[in-house]
Amino acid sequence: MNKQSPKSKSRKESARTEEVPAESSVARVETEEKKSLIKEKTPEEKQKEHREGIIKTIVASILGIIAGFLAYSLYGTGEGKVWYAILMIVIALTYFIQKLLYPQIKIDVKEFKYKDWIYVEFIVLDFFLVTWTLLLN
């Protein structure tokens, strides 16, 4: 076995302690850069985004409920129909309706990202399927 003398231990420990502050200063610089890149939102901007989020959710839920009633009146129980075709039709129609409707209620569609469209279409599908199921019972 290789035993270290007390002198060699202290040298290694001092070398380790010297490395840590250098790394933490680099990390500190990176976090400061990231903080400067992230734009702080004012309370008015936060409130506007919150209000728009509520409006998006309400519009999507109403479209889903309307789609559920239409599916029940047009297809009834949906027997003999391809169920995924009905879902794709609902997704396509509500997507284009929302794309036309949101600018009229002063929500900027150009700011929508992929996840925003997924979110509103998920809400539409949820309400569509729940409404249609409740009407079938």
ChimeraX commands (.cxc) that place a marker at each C-alpha (Angstrom):
marker #1 position 0.00,0.00,0.00 radius 0.5
marker #1 position 1.10,3.47,-0.76 radius 0.5
marker #1 position 0.94,5.71,2.29 radius 0.5
marker #1 position 1.11,9.43,1.87 radius 0.5
marker #1 position 3.03,11.66,4.14 radius 0.5
marker #1 position 1.22,14.56,5.84 radius 0.5
marker #1 position 3.04,16.99,3.56 radius 0.5
marker #1 position 1.72,15.38,0.36 radius 0.5
marker #1 position -1.85,15.38,1.73 radius 0.5
marker #1 position -1.77,19.07,2.43 radius 0.5
marker #1 position -0.43,19.82,-1.05 radius 0.5
marker #1 position -3.27,17.89,-2.71 radius 0.5
marker #1 position -5.91,19.49,-0.50 radius 0.5
marker #1 position -4.60,22.97,-1.22 radius 0.5
marker #1 position -4.61,22.20,-4.94 radius 0.5
marker #1 position -8.23,21.09,-4.71 radius 0.5
marker #1 position -9.33,24.15,-2.82 radius 0.5
marker #1 position -7.68,26.40,-5.37 radius 0.5
marker #1 position -9.63,24.80,-8.24 radius 0.5
marker #1 position -13.07,25.25,-6.69 radius 0.5
marker #1 position -13.13,29.06,-6.59 radius 0.5
marker #1 position -11.99,29.23,-10.21 radius 0.5
marker #1 position -14.89,27.03,-11.30 radius 0.5
marker #1 position -17.41,28.87,-9.17 radius 0.5
marker #1 position -16.34,32.22,-10.63 radius 0.5
marker #1 position -16.92,30.85,-14.13 radius 0.5
marker #1 position -20.33,29.59,-13.06 radius 0.5
marker #1 position -21.08,32.97,-11.50 radius 0.5
marker #1 position -20.19,34.75,-14.75 radius 0.5
marker #1 position -22.38,32.37,-16.76 radius 0.5
marker #1 position -25.39,32.92,-14.49 radius 0.5
marker #1 position -24.91,36.69,-14.66 radius 0.5
marker #1 position -24.87,36.48,-18.46 radius 0.5
marker #1 position -28.01,34.35,-18.44 radius 0.5
marker #1 position -29.72,36.79,-16.10 radius 0.5
marker #1 position -28.89,39.67,-18.40 radius 0.5
marker #1 position -30.29,37.78,-21.41 radius 0.5
marker #1 position -33.60,37.02,-19.70 radius 0.5
marker #1 position -35.91,40.00,-19.90 radius 0.5
marker #1 position -37.67,40.85,-16.68 radius 0.5
marker #1 position -41.41,41.30,-17.19 radius 0.5
marker #1 position -43.26,44.21,-15.71 radius 0.5
marker #1 position -46.41,43.57,-13.66 radius 0.5
marker #1 position -48.50,44.94,-16.55 radius 0.5
marker #1 position -46.95,42.45,-18.98 radius 0.5
marker #1 position -47.50,39.59,-16.55 radius 0.5
marker #1 position -51.12,40.62,-16.07 radius 0.5
marker #1 position -51.64,40.88,-19.84 radius 0.5
marker #1 position -50.16,37.40,-20.39 radius 0.5
marker #1 position -52.34,35.98,-17.62 radius 0.5
marker #1 position -55.46,37.57,-19.11 radius 0.5
marker #1 position -54.57,36.25,-22.58 radius 0.5
marker #1 position -53.99,32.76,-21.16 radius 0.5
marker #1 position -57.46,32.77,-19.60 radius 0.5
marker #1 position -59.02,33.97,-22.86 radius 0.5
marker #1 position -57.20,31.26,-24.85 radius 0.5
marker #1 position -58.46,28.60,-22.44 radius 0.5
marker #1 position -62.05,29.88,-22.56 radius 0.5
marker #1 position -62.09,30.09,-26.36 radius 0.5
marker #1 position -60.63,26.61,-26.72 radius 0.5
marker #1 position -63.09,25.12,-24.24 radius 0.5
marker #1 position -66.09,26.74,-25.93 radius 0.5
marker #1 position -64.92,25.46,-29.32 radius 0.5
marker #1 position -64.55,21.98,-27.83 radius 0.5
marker #1 position -68.06,22.07,-26.39 radius 0.5
marker #1 position -69.51,23.25,-29.71 radius 0.5
marker #1 position -67.59,20.50,-31.53 radius 0.5
marker #1 position -69.01,17.93,-29.08 radius 0.5
marker #1 position -72.57,19.06,-29.75 radius 0.5
marker #1 position -71.96,19.08,-33.51 radius 0.5
marker #1 position -70.45,15.60,-33.44 radius 0.5
marker #1 position -73.43,14.29,-31.47 radius 0.5
marker #1 position -75.93,15.88,-33.83 radius 0.5
marker #1 position -74.08,14.80,-37.01 radius 0.5
marker #1 position -72.70,11.39,-36.05 radius 0.5
marker #1 position -74.78,10.33,-33.08 radius 0.5
marker #1 position -72.95,7.43,-31.48 radius 0.5
marker #1 position -70.30,7.47,-34.18 radius 0.5
marker #1 position -70.78,3.80,-35.05 radius 0.5
marker #1 position -69.58,2.99,-38.52 radius 0.5
marker #1 position -67.35,6.07,-38.53 radius 0.5
marker #1 position -63.59,6.11,-38.28 radius 0.5
marker #1 position -63.02,7.73,-34.87 radius 0.5
marker #1 position -59.56,9.12,-35.61 radius 0.5
marker #1 position -60.87,10.81,-38.75 radius 0.5
marker #1 position -63.41,12.64,-36.62 radius 0.5
marker #1 position -60.63,13.74,-34.24 radius 0.5
marker #1 position -58.49,15.00,-37.11 radius 0.5
marker #1 position -61.42,16.94,-38.56 radius 0.5
marker #1 position -62.07,18.56,-35.18 radius 0.5
marker #1 position -58.38,19.43,-34.75 radius 0.5
marker #1 position -58.10,20.93,-38.23 radius 0.5
marker #1 position -61.30,22.96,-38.04 radius 0.5
marker #1 position -60.69,24.34,-34.58 radius 0.5
marker #1 position -57.08,25.21,-35.45 radius 0.5
marker #1 position -58.18,27.36,-38.39 radius 0.5
marker #1 position -61.08,28.86,-36.45 radius 0.5
marker #1 position -58.73,29.85,-33.64 radius 0.5
marker #1 position -56.18,31.22,-36.09 radius 0.5
marker #1 position -58.89,33.54,-37.45 radius 0.5
marker #1 position -60.60,34.27,-34.14 radius 0.5
marker #1 position -57.67,35.24,-31.92 radius 0.5
marker #1 position -56.60,38.34,-33.91 radius 0.5
marker #1 position -60.18,39.62,-33.68 radius 0.5
marker #1 position -60.03,39.48,-29.89 radius 0.5
marker #1 position -56.59,41.16,-29.89 radius 0.5
marker #1 position -54.42,38.11,-29.18 radius 0.5
marker #1 position -51.29,38.02,-31.32 radius 0.5
marker #1 position -51.13,34.67,-33.13 radius 0.5
marker #1 position -47.59,35.39,-34.34 radius 0.5
marker #1 position -46.35,35.09,-30.75 radius 0.5
marker #1 position -47.82,31.58,-30.46 radius 0.5
marker #1 position -45.23,28.86,-30.22 radius 0.5
marker #1 position -45.63,25.19,-30.99 radius 0.5
marker #1 position -46.44,24.35,-27.38 radius 0.5
marker #1 position -49.15,27.03,-27.27 radius 0.5
marker #1 position -50.96,25.44,-30.21 radius 0.5
marker #1 position -50.60,22.01,-28.64 radius 0.5
marker #1 position -52.06,23.40,-25.42 radius 0.5
marker #1 position -55.15,24.96,-26.99 radius 0.5
marker #1 position -55.81,21.95,-29.22 radius 0.5
marker #1 position -55.49,19.63,-26.22 radius 0.5
marker #1 position -58.12,21.71,-24.41 radius 0.5
marker #1 position -60.38,21.57,-27.48 radius 0.5
marker #1 position -60.06,17.79,-27.74 radius 0.5
marker #1 position -60.67,17.31,-24.03 radius 0.5
marker #1 position -63.85,19.34,-24.05 radius 0.5
marker #1 position -64.96,17.78,-27.34 radius 0.5
marker #1 position -64.60,14.24,-26.06 radius 0.5
marker #1 position -66.13,14.97,-22.65 radius 0.5
marker #1 position -69.11,16.77,-24.18 radius 0.5
marker #1 position -69.75,14.06,-26.76 radius 0.5
marker #1 position -69.45,11.34,-24.11 radius 0.5
marker #1 position -71.86,13.10,-21.77 radius 0.5
marker #1 position -74.37,13.52,-24.57 radius 0.5
marker #1 position -74.13,9.85,-25.45 radius 0.5
marker #1 position -75.04,8.80,-21.90 radius 0.5
marker link #1:1,2 radius 0.2
marker link #1:2,3 radius 0.2
marker link #1:3,4 radius 0.2
marker link #1:4,5 radius 0.2
marker link #1:5,6 radius 0.2
marker link #1:6,7 radius 0.2
marker link #1:7,8 radius 0.2
marker link #1:8,9 radius 0.2
marker link #1:9,10 radius 0.2
marker link #1:10,11 radius 0.2
marker link #1:11,12 radius 0.2
marker link #1:12,13 radius 0.2
marker link #1:13,14 radius 0.2
marker link #1:14,15 radius 0.2
marker link #1:15,16 radius 0.2
marker link #1:16,17 radius 0.2
marker link #1:17,18 radius 0.2
marker link #1:18,19 radius 0.2
marker link #1:19,20 radius 0.2
marker link #1:20,21 radius 0.2
marker link #1:21,22 radius 0.2
marker link #1:22,23 radius 0.2
marker link #1:23,24 radius 0.2
marker link #1:24,25 radius 0.2
marker link #1:25,26 radius 0.2
marker link #1:26,27 radius 0.2
marker link #1:27,28 radius 0.2
marker link #1:28,29 radius 0.2
marker link #1:29,30 radius 0.2
marker link #1:30,31 radius 0.2
marker link #1:31,32 radius 0.2
marker link #1:32,33 radius 0.2
marker link #1:33,34 radius 0.2
marker link #1:34,35 radius 0.2
marker link #1:35,36 radius 0.2
marker link #1:36,37 radius 0.2
marker link #1:37,38 radius 0.2
marker link #1:38,39 radius 0.2
marker link #1:39,40 radius 0.2
marker link #1:40,41 radius 0.2
marker link #1:41,42 radius 0.2
marker link #1:42,43 radius 0.2
marker link #1:43,44 radius 0.2
marker link #1:44,45 radius 0.2
marker link #1:45,46 radius 0.2
marker link #1:46,47 radius 0.2
marker link #1:47,48 radius 0.2
marker link #1:48,49 radius 0.2
marker link #1:49,50 radius 0.2
marker link #1:50,51 radius 0.2
marker link #1:51,52 radius 0.2
marker link #1:52,53 radius 0.2
marker link #1:53,54 radius 0.2
marker link #1:54,55 radius 0.2
marker link #1:55,56 radius 0.2
marker link #1:56,57 radius 0.2
marker link #1:57,58 radius 0.2
marker link #1:58,59 radius 0.2
marker link #1:59,60 radius 0.2
marker link #1:60,61 radius 0.2
marker link #1:61,62 radius 0.2
marker link #1:62,63 radius 0.2
marker link #1:63,64 radius 0.2
marker link #1:64,65 radius 0.2
marker link #1:65,66 radius 0.2
marker link #1:66,67 radius 0.2
marker link #1:67,68 radius 0.2
marker link #1:68,69 radius 0.2
marker link #1:69,70 radius 0.2
marker link #1:70,71 radius 0.2
marker link #1:71,72 radius 0.2
marker link #1:72,73 radius 0.2
marker link #1:73,74 radius 0.2
marker link #1:74,75 radius 0.2
marker link #1:75,76 radius 0.2
marker link #1:76,77 radius 0.2
marker link #1:77,78 radius 0.2
marker link #1:78,79 radius 0.2
marker link #1:79,80 radius 0.2
marker link #1:80,81 radius 0.2
marker link #1:81,82 radius 0.2
marker link #1:82,83 radius 0.2
marker link #1:83,84 radius 0.2
marker link #1:84,85 radius 0.2
marker link #1:85,86 radius 0.2
marker link #1:86,87 radius 0.2
marker link #1:87,88 radius 0.2
marker link #1:88,89 radius 0.2
marker link #1:89,90 radius 0.2
marker link #1:90,91 radius 0.2
marker link #1:91,92 radius 0.2
marker link #1:92,93 radius 0.2
marker link #1:93,94 radius 0.2
marker link #1:94,95 radius 0.2
marker link #1:95,96 radius 0.2
marker link #1:96,97 radius 0.2
marker link #1:97,98 radius 0.2
marker link #1:98,99 radius 0.2
marker link #1:99,100 radius 0.2
marker link #1:100,101 radius 0.2
marker link #1:101,102 radius 0.2
marker link #1:102,103 radius 0.2
marker link #1:103,104 radius 0.2
marker link #1:104,105 radius 0.2
marker link #1:105,106 radius 0.2
marker link #1:106,107 radius 0.2
marker link #1:107,108 radius 0.2
marker link #1:108,109 radius 0.2
marker link #1:109,110 radius 0.2
marker link #1:110,111 radius 0.2
marker link #1:111,112 radius 0.2
marker link #1:112,113 radius 0.2
marker link #1:113,114 radius 0.2
marker link #1:114,115 radius 0.2
marker link #1:115,116 radius 0.2
marker link #1:116,117 radius 0.2
marker link #1:117,118 radius 0.2
marker link #1:118,119 radius 0.2
marker link #1:119,120 radius 0.2
marker link #1:120,121 radius 0.2
marker link #1:121,122 radius 0.2
marker link #1:122,123 radius 0.2
marker link #1:123,124 radius 0.2
marker link #1:124,125 radius 0.2
marker link #1:125,126 radius 0.2
marker link #1:126,127 radius 0.2
marker link #1:127,128 radius 0.2
marker link #1:128,129 radius 0.2
marker link #1:129,130 radius 0.2
marker link #1:130,131 radius 0.2
marker link #1:131,132 radius 0.2
marker link #1:132,133 radius 0.2
marker link #1:133,134 radius 0.2
marker link #1:134,135 radius 0.2
marker link #1:135,136 radius 0.2
marker link #1:136,137 radius 0.2
view
